[in-house]
Amino acid sequence: MGQGPSDEKVARNVSTEHLSHELALRFAKKCFTPLEITHFKDIFRSLADDQDGMQYWKEETLCRFLVIPDALGPGPLIYQMATYLGAFPFPSLAPSILTIEAMLKVVVIMTERYRTVLKRGGKDRNKLFFRSLAVFDRRMSSVYEKPPQDILESVRDQKVDTSDAVLDEARSQAAGEEPRSARGFSIDKPANEEDEEEDDDELALAALESLDAIEVFKYNQRADTKIHHAQIPVDNFRRLIMLLLVIAPLDAQESLSRHAERLTPKRIESLREVADSILWSFTPEQNAGIFYQSFNKIIPASLPYIFDGLNPLFEHFLFSKNIDLSRRKRSSTSTPMTSPTVPQVPDAPLEPLLPREGDILNLNILSQISFFIKGNNLFRRLRPLYLGADAGFSLGSIEHKVFNWRAPSILLVSGTRLSPAPEGTRERSFADTLPPKRFPDGASGNNTRGRVIFGAYIDVPWKHTYKEAIGGSEMLLFQLSPLHEVLQASTLSRDYLTFTKTGIGLGCPPPRPRNVSGMSSHTALGPVSLMLDPSLEFGVFTHDSTGGGSFHTSPSRKGDWQDRFEIEHLEIWGCGGDEEAERQRAAWAFEEREAEARRSVKLGRDKEADRALLEMAGLVGNHSASGGSMG
C-alpha cells in the first residue's frame, strides 16, 4: 500500500541501457549453448569495425556476411531492421549501434529463440517487424558507416559494459549457477487505455516482465509507440518480399549464394511480378504505404510463414568457419597417434527444389505458396501428378494420373479473364451453364493482361463424388495472381471438393438431378468457390461477401466479385516424398495387372463358337455391324 508514487519515481529514473544489458545477458544464457556463444563471438569479432575501443558492425559488413543479393537491393532494409531490433525492448533507443549485445538481440529475435525466455510474446514478432520497417513521423532509421563520435562517447561512458563480457559471463553461468538478475520493482497493474491493445508491444512487455520492469515501458516508452502513425513504404516492402521469396527454401547453414546464383534478369522480373501480387493484397493503390491495420490482418490470414526464411538466414551467426571442432577433438584425445588428414570433400549437390517446373509452378510461385503452406511440406516434396500440357485436358486424364495418389495435393489453374459479353460459340455455351453474372471482375492490381492464377490445397485423396463432396478442414482455396489471397475452409458447409462428369468444383455443392421437365439447370456455384467445366476449357471463381459456404470470405476485401476465365494451364502436384510415390506406383502396377488379367480371359475350346460369340459382340469380324445384332 502507498507504493505507487515511489514505484513511478523508480521507473522514471531506471537506466534503460542497464535493463537492455540485463536482457541481453538473459538471452545469452537461456537461448544459446556455450558452443553457439563461442561461434557467435568469433564471427562478430573477426568482422567488426573498431572505433575508440568499441566494436560494431556496419551495413556493408552485415550484408556481406549474410550474402544479401545486391541485385534485389534489400540490404539497407535488413540493416534498418537490425538497428531497430538491436534496441529491443526500448524503441526510443533506435536506431542502435550494432554492438555485440545489439547483434545478439537481433539474432535472438530473427531466429525466434526468444520463445524460451519470453513466453507471452510468442506471436508478436510480426508487430516488431512492422515497427522495424515502418517510417514514423520522427526519423526511425539511419545507415551508419561509422557511428557519430558523440554517440560513441555516450555509449562508452555508460556504466554498463557493452563489450562481449556479457557473453563470457553467460557462458560461465551456463552450467546451472544462479543467474544474475536486474533489480526488482514493485509495480501496479498498468492502467487500461482505449488504444493500449493496438499500441502496446506484447513482445517488449514480455521482455520487461521477465526483468520485473514493466513500469519502465509504461512511463518511458508509450509516447513513442503510436503504431497507427507509421507505414511501410511500398517500394521498400516490395524489395523485402523479393528477398523473402529467394530465401524461403533456405535450409539451416545453407549459403544464400546458392540461391542468389539463379537470379538471372528473367527470374528477377518474375520475382517482381510475384512480389507485386503479394503487395497488391495490401491495397497500396489506396495509400502511399502499408499501414499496420492491413499488415496485421493480411499477414496472419494469407502470409503466416512469410518471415520464416529469416530464421535459417540468421542462424549463420552461430556457426563460425574459423572454429575447427574436429581439430579440437583430436588435440584433446590421449592417443599419441596422429590422425591422418581428412581431405575436404565438396558438399554433395542438393536435391532440386522441384523435380521439374510446370507452366504455372516455378520456383518463385513455389516460394509464394510456402508463405501459407509450410515449406517443409513443399520444397523437395512435390511430385507432378498431372500437367495438362503433357497429359491432355480431360477429366479422364486427371482420374488416371491423380486418383492413386494417397496424400494431399495442390491444384493450380491459370487463364485469362473473359470479356463481359461472351465471344464465340464456346464462350456462350459456357455462359449458358452458369447463373447470370451479378458481380464485377476481381481486382487487377498491376496486371493489365487479365491473367489470373487460382489454386487449392486438397487434404484428402481424390475420388469420384456422387452424392457428397470430399475434403477436410485443412482445405485451402487461394488466388496467386493478380492478387495474393488465401481463404480458409469453413464448417458451415462441407462441400469442399467435387469431381463429377459436370467438372471439378471447390466450394460448390454436388450437382443436382435434372428437372422433371427435362430442361437443363444452371451449375450451382458456392458463395466462395472455384469451378472448372467438364471440358476443362473454362473456369469461374466467385466471391459473395455474404458468405455461408465451404470457404470463408476474404479477410481483407469486403466486396463481391466473380472472375470467369479461359483455362490456359492446369496442374496438380502431389505433396509427399518417396513413400507416397512408391504407393502410387504400386497402385498403378496393380491396376495394370488387373487389366491384363481381364484381357487374357480364357474362352472355351470350341474356337468356331468363340469366334461367333466375339463377332456377335462386335469385337472381331464385321465391325460395321452393331454389337449383338443377329440381322
N, C-alpha and C positions, 0 to 999 in steps of 0.2 A: 504494500500500500504506500502511496505517496512517492513512488519512484519514477513516475512518468517524466517530470521535468529533468531529473538527473540523467535518465536514460537518453533523453533528447540531447542534452549537453554533451554526453559522451559520444553519441553517434555523430554529432556535428564536428567534434574535434578529432575523431579517429583518423588515422592515416590510411587513405585508400591504397597507397603504394605498399604499406605493410600488409594489408589484407590480400592484395594481389600476390605478394610474395608468399604468403601462407597458403593461398590456393594452389600456386604452382608447386609448392612443396608437397601438398597433399596429392595432387595429380601424379607427381613423380613417384611417390611411394605406392599409391594404390592402383595406378593404371599401367605401369610398366614393370617388367622384370629387371633385375640388376644388369643382365646382359644387354637388354634393349637400351637401358640408360647409357651404358658404355658405348654402344654403337652410335647413339644419338649425339653424345658429346664429341665423339671423334669426327662425325660428319660436320657438326656445327663449327668446331674449332678449325678444321682444315680448310674451310671455305669462307670463314668470317673475315670481314674488314675490321681494322683496328684504328680507333682514333682516341688518343689520350687515355689509353688503357681500357677502353670499352670496346668489346667485340659485338658486332651486329652484322646482319645480312641486309643487302640492298636488293632492289628489284631484279637487277641483272643476275645476281647470284641465285636467287630463288628460282627464276625461270630457267636458268641453265641447268640447275640441279634436277628439276622436275622434267626437263626436256619438253617444255611447253612449245608447241609449233609456232614459229614466227608467222607462218602463212595465214593463221587464223586470227592473230592479233589479240589474244586474251590475256597476255602477260600482265599488263597494268591492272586488270580486274582481279586476277589472282593475288597480286601484291596488295591491292586495296583491301580485299577480304582479309588477308593475313594481318595487315596493320590494325584492322578493326578487331579481329578475334584475339590478337595479342593483348589487347587492353581488357579483355573479359575479366571480371563481370562489370567493369565500370566504363560505359560508353563515353563518359566525359574525358577519359584519358586517351581516346582515339583521335588521330592515328598514332599508334605506338611505334617506338623503335623496336625492330626485330632483334632484341637481345635473346640470350639463350632461354630465359624464363618465358618471354613472349612467344618464341617459337615452340616451346614445349606446350603451351596452351593451344596454339594453333593446331599442332599435331593431334592433341587430345580431342579437340572438337571435330576436326576433319575426319578422323578415323572412328568417331563415336565411342571412344574408350571412356569418356566421362561417365558413361552409364554405371560403372562400378562405384562411382562416388556420388553422383547426383541422381538419386532415384526418382525425384519428382520431375526432372527436366528431360525425360527421355524423348518426348515428342516435340520439343521446342527448338530443335536445331534449325528448322526452316525459317522461323522468325528471326533467328540470329543471322542467318544467311541473307535474309531480306535487308536487315539493317546494314550489313556489311557492304551490300551492293547499292543501297539507296543513296540518293542525293537529298540532303535535308536543306532547310533554309540556311543553316550555317554550313561552312565548308567542312565536309566529312572526311575527305581523304587527300593525301598528298603523296607524291612519289619522291622518295629520298634517294639521292646519290650518296651524299654524306649528311648526316643529321646536323642541324644548325648548332653552333657552339654553345649557345645559351641553353639549349635543351640538353645537350650532353652534360654540361656542368650541373644543371639542376638534378639530373638523374644520378650523376656521380656523387653529388653531395648528400643524397638521401642516406639515412642511416641503414636502410635495408640494402643488403648485398645483392646486386644484380648480376654477379658473376655466376659461374657454374657451381659455386659452393652448395647451392641448394640441391643440386643433383648428387653431389658427393654425400651430403647429409642423408638424402633419401636412400641412397644405395647402402649406406652403413646401417640404416634402421630397417632395411627390408627383411631382416631375419626375424622380425616379430617384436621388437622392442616397443615400448610405449611411445607413440608418436607425439611430436611437439604440436601444440595447438595454439591458436590465437586466443587472446583474452575474451572471455565470455561476456555477453551483455544481457542484462535482464530487460526483455523487450515486451512491450504491449502488442496486442494484435493490431496490424495495420488498419487504418481507417478505410472503410469501403467508399470508393468514389464511383461516379457513374461510368467513367471511362477507364477504370482500373483494369478490367478484363482485357481490353484491347491494348493498353499501353504498357502494362507490366510484362516483363520478360521472365517467364517461368524458369528458364534455364539459369538466368542470373540470380533470381530469388533462391533457387535451389542451391546455387553455389554459396551464397551468403548465409543461407540457413545452415549449411554444413559448417560454417565458421561462426555460427551464432551471432550474425551481424546483419540481420535484415533491416534494422533501423537505419543503417548507413544508406541502403538503397532508397528507403522511404524518404529520407530528408535531403540527401545529396544528389540523387540521380534522377528523380522523377521529372524535373523540369526539362531534361534533355531527351526524353524518350517518347515524345508525341509522334507515334509512328504514322499517323494519318497525314502528317505534313511532309511525308517523304515519298519518293517514287524512284524506280529504276529506269534510267534512260533506255529507250527501245534498242538503240544500236549496241549499247553495252550488253544488254541481255541477249541479243542475237549472237554476239561473239561468244558469250559464255555457253549458250546452248550448243553451238557448233563444237566447242571443246568437249562438252559433256557427251555429245554423240560419239566423238572419237574415243574417249576414254571409257565408254560404257562397257566394252568387253575386256577391260584390263584385268589381268589376274595379279595376285599378290606377287610382288617382286618381278613382274614383267615390265620391261622398259617400254616407255611410251614411244620410243623411237621406232619400234616395230610397226606401230600403227601410223606414225607420222610419215613413214616412208610411202604409204599408199595415198598420200594427199596430192594427187595429181590435180591439175586445173579442172578437169571434168568432175572429179569427185568433190572438190571444194564447191563447185557450182551446185551439185546435188545436195551437199550438206546445207548450203544456204536455203535451198528450196524446202528441205525438211524442217530446218530451223524456223523458217517463216511460217510454215503450217502450225508449228507449236506456238510461235509468238502471237499469231493472229487469234488464237484461242483466248488471249487476254484482251481482245478488242482494242488494240492500240490506235485504231482509226478514230476512236472517241477521245483519247487522251494522249498527251505527249510522252507519257511514261507508264510504267506498270505500278499500280497502287497496291497497297497491302491487302485491301479488301478482296480484289480479284486474285492476287497471288495466294492468299490464304484459302481461297475457295477452290481454285483450279488445281493447285499442286497436290493436295491430298486426294482429290477425286480422279484426276486424269493423268497425273505425273508423280505418283508416290515414290518412285525409285529414281527420279531424275538425278539426284545428287550422289547416288551410290558409287559412281566411278571415282569420286574423290577419296573414298576410303583406301583402296589399294594404291592410289597415286601418292598419298602422304604416308603410307606405310614404308615407303622407301627411306624415310628418315631413321628407321630402326634397324637397317642392315647396311653396315659400312663395308665397302670392298677392301678397306685398308686393314681390317682385322681378319687374320687367318686362324680360324678356330682349330683346324687340323694341326697347324704348327704348334699351337699352344698345348694341344693334347699330346703330341709326340714328345715335347720337351719336358712334360710333367711325368712321363712314364719312367719307371725304374729300370726298364730293359736297356742294357748298354748297346744293343744292336741298332744300327742306323737304318731307318726305314728307307726303302728306295723312293726316289722321286716319282710321284704320280703325274703323268703327263696331263695337261689340261685338255679335256675333251670338249669340243664346242657343244653348245646347247642343241639338243635334238629339235628339229623343226616341229612346231606345234601343229596339232590337227587343225585344219581350216575351220574358221568360224561357221561357214556354211559349206556343205558338200558341193553345192553349185548355186549360182544365182539364178533367180527366175526373172520373168518380165516385170514382176511387181517387187518381189522381195530381193533386196540387195543389202549390203552391209549397213547402209545408212538407215533404211527402213527397219532393219533388224534392231539397230540401236534404238530407234524411236519406239518400237514395240517393247523393248526392255525397260522403258521408262514406266510401264504399268504392268508388265509381267516380269517376274524375277529373272535376271539374266542367267542364273544357273539352270533355268529350265529352257533356255533358248540357245545360247552360244555353244556350238559344237554338240547340240542336242536335237536339232531339227532334221527331218528327213523329207524330201519332196515326194509326196504321195501322188498328187495329181497336178499336172501342169497342162492347162487347156491347149497351149500352143503345140504340145507334143502328143497328147492323148486324144485330142478332139473334144469339141464342146458338145457333150451329151451326158444325160443322167446315167446312161449305161456305163460310160467310161468311169464316172465317179464311183459307181457301185463296185465295179471291178477293181479299181485302184485303191479305194479307201476303206471299204467295209470290213476288211480283215485287220485293220489297224486297231489294236485293243488298248489304246491310250488316248489322251487328249490330242486335239489338233487345232490348227489355226486356218481359217478360211480368209482369203483375200480376193477382192474383186475390184477392178478398176474399169473406168469407162468415161464417156463424155456425155454431159447433160444434153437431153433432148430439148428441142425448141418447144415453146408453149403450144404451138399448133402442130399436130403430127404431120410429118412429111413422108410420103410414100405409103405403100400398102402395108408393109410390115409394122411400121410405127402405128398406123391407125388400128391394125388388128390388135396390137398390144394395148393401146389405149382403151379399146372396147372391152377388154377383160377387167379393167380397173374401175373403181368408182370415179365420178367426176373429180377433177383436181380442184381442191378448195384452197390449198396453201401455196405460197410463193416458193421459188427455189431457195435453197440454203445460201448462206454467205459464201462469197467467192474469195475473200482475202486478197492476196496479190495475184491469184491465178486468173488470167484473162482467157484461158483456153477452154474453160468449162470442164476440166478434168477432175474426177473425184476418185477417191480410194476409200472403200469401206471394208470392214472385216469383222470377224467374230472369233472368240476363243471358245471352243467347244470341249466341255469337260467330260464327255462320255463318248464311247464308240458310236460310229454311225450305223444306222439301220433303217429299213423301210418303216414308215409310220403310217398307220391306217386310221385308227380312232383317236389315239393320244399322241401328243408330242413327246419328245425326249429331251434330256438335258437336266442340269442341276443348278444349284445356287451360285456356283462359281463361274457360270457363263458370263461372257462379256460381249457387248456389241460396241464397236468403235468406228470412228472415222479418222483417217490419217491425213487426208488432203481434200480440200484446200485448208481446212482447219483440223486441229487435233482435238478429239473429244472421246471420252470413254464413258459408257453407260452401263451401270451395274445391273445385275439380274434382280428382279423384284419377286416377291412371294404372293402378290395379288393375283397373278396368273402364272401358270407353269407351261405356257405354250412357247417353249424356248426354241426348239428346232423341229421342223417337219421336213420329211423327204418323201414326196409322193410323185405320181405321174403329172401333177399340176405344177411341179417345180420345187424349189427349196425356199423354205420360209424360216425366218428368225424373228420371233416375237409375233408370228401370225398364227391364228387358230387353224386347226386341221380343216381341210376343205370339206364343205357340206355336200350332201347328195343333191342331184339336180332337182329342180322344181317339178311338181306333178305335171305342169303344163308343158314341160319339155324345153322351156326356154332356158338358156344358159344364164347363170347368175354371175355377178362380179366376184372377183377374187377378194376374200376377206383379208384386210390389212390391219395389223395391230396398231395401237396408238403410237408405240415406238417400235419400229420393225424394219427389217430388210427382206425383200422378196426378190427371187430370181425366177424368171419364167421357165417353162419346161424345155424350151429350145436353147436356153442359156444365151439368148441374144440380148435381152433387156432385163433391167432391174429397177427397183424403186425403193427408196429409203424414205420413211415417214416419221415425222416428229410432231405429235399432237401434245401440246403443253398441258392438256387436262390430265394426261397420264392414265393410270389404271391398267396398264398392260403388263407384259412379262419383263420389261426393262424399264428402269427409272428414267425420268425425263432429264434433260441436260441440267447440270448444277449451275451453269453459268449463263446459258441463253434461255430466255423465258418465252420466246415466240414460237410460232408454228411454221413448219416448212416441209417441203417434200421435194426430193430430187429423183426425177425419172431419167435414166441414163441407158445408153447403149453399151453393152459389155464389150470390152476390148481384151481383157485378160482375166483369167480365173485360176486361182491356185489354192491347193490345200496342202498344208505342211504338217507332218506328224511330230508331236513333242515326245521325245523319248530317245533312248540310246540303242545300243546293240541288242539288248534283251528284247525290246519291243520289236525291232526289225526282224529278229530271228523268229519271233512268234508269227509275224506276218508271213514270212517265207514258209513257215511250216503250214500255215493255213492255206496258202496258195498251192503247196505241194499236195495237201490232202484233197483239195478241190480238183486238181489235175488228175489224181489217181481215180477219183470218183467218176470223172468224165470219161476217162479211158475205160473204166470198167463198164460204163453204160454203152460205149461204142463197141465193145467186144463181147456183147451178149451172144451166147451160142443159140442157134436155132436148131430145128430138128435135122434128122439125117436125110430126109427127102429133099434134095436140092431143088427139084422142079416145083414142089409145093411151096418151099421157102421163097423161091423167086416169084411165084404167082402172088404170094402174100405181100411181098415188097412192092410188086407192081401195083396191086390194089391200093397200097398206101401211098403210091406216087413217088416212091423213093428211087426206083430204078425203072428202066424201060421207057415207056412213053410218058415223058414228063409234061407233055402238053395236056394230058388228060387230068382232070381234077382228082384229088386224092379220094380213094374209096368209091369211085364211080364204077358201076357194073355195066353201064350202057355201052 
